[in-house]
Amino acid sequence: MKTRFLASGRGVELEIHTDTDQFLRIEAGKARVAMGPGKATLDQVFEAEDKAAIFIPTGYWYTFYTIGDEPPKMY
């Protein structure tokens, strides 16, 4: 299991996993998440914070970046 600490405004570049679902858990902090069926179709955008679980289906593009002052702790 990989734990990430991202500074405010930093994030993960747009990516896709074609062979498995993704599960992200935010233990602390806050992030904005965007996902969708195509690179140009990130039609699900939301904010997630402490104790949130994010499920990203196989074949979905996604990205997220931190918002707020506290870098999120997530795995």
Helices and strands as residue ranges (DSSP letters): E 4-5, E 11-16, E 22-28, E 30-36, E 44-49, E 52-56, E 61-66, E 73-74
